[in-house]
């Protein structure tokens, strides 16, 4: 699929509005290497047609069972089964 030459680049604020997700999700998907983004200096730029194509590819029948796993919700999921260990200072009053 070819993009129109007149299609403009958009910033990271336009993608969550297009997809109805949180901005954090967009950055996470970029970091995972899935979301098609181009870095220009310290900013990310997107072609909305590529974003739309990326979303459609995830909705193919063979990928629907994994769609929620590959694109987690905007709310961070933490592993509650393994509590974090805290270090104790040794010495003194033990």
N, C-alpha and C positions, 0 to 999 in steps of 0.2 A: 504494500500500500504506500503510495507516494503522498508526501505532505504538500500542501499548497505552499508556494514560495512566499505568499503574503501572510502566512500564519505567523503570529507574533509569539515571542517567548514570554512566559509568565513567571512570576516569582512564587516562592513557597507559600505565601498567603492565599494564593488562588487555588491551590490544589485541595486543601481541606474543604474549602467551600464547594468545589466541584464534586468531591467524593462523599461529603457529609461525615467527615472524620475529624479527629483532633490533629493539630499541627504536630504533636509528638509522634503520632502514628506515621506521618509522612517522613519525618526524620529517621524513624526506626526502619521503615521500609527501604529508604535510601541506604542506610547502613548495612542492611542485610543484602544489598546488591540487587534487589528486585525492581524497585521503582525506577523507571528511566529518567535520569536527571543528568544535567550537565553543570559542572562547577565553573563559574566565571568569577575568578578572584576568590572571595570568601562567601559568595552567594551561589545558590542553586537556581537553575533556570530549567523550565519545562516547556514542552510542546503538548498542549492539551490533547491533541490527536494521539500522541504516543501514550499518554496516561489512559485515555479511553481504550486503546488497544490492549494495554496491560491488564485492565480490569476485565475486558472481554475474554482474554486468554485464560484467566483464572476461573471463569464460569463454564469452561468446556466440560462435558460429561465425565471424562476420566479424572478431572481434578476437583470435582465438587465435593468429594468426601474429605479432601484435605484443605478446602478453601478457608475454613476457620482456623486451622492450625498454621497455615502459611501467612495469614494476615490477621494477627490477634487484634482484639478490640483496643480502643484507645486507652482503656484503663489498664494499668500495669498489673500483671499477674505475678505474684511472688510465690516462692516455694515455702509454704508454711509448715511443711513436714520436717524440715531441717532447721532448727533454731540456730541463730548466729551465736558463736562462742565469744565470750568476752574474756579478755586477758585480765589476770589479777596481778597486782603488784605483790611481790614476795618480800618477806621481811617484816620487821616491826611487830604488829599486833595480830599474830595468827594463832 
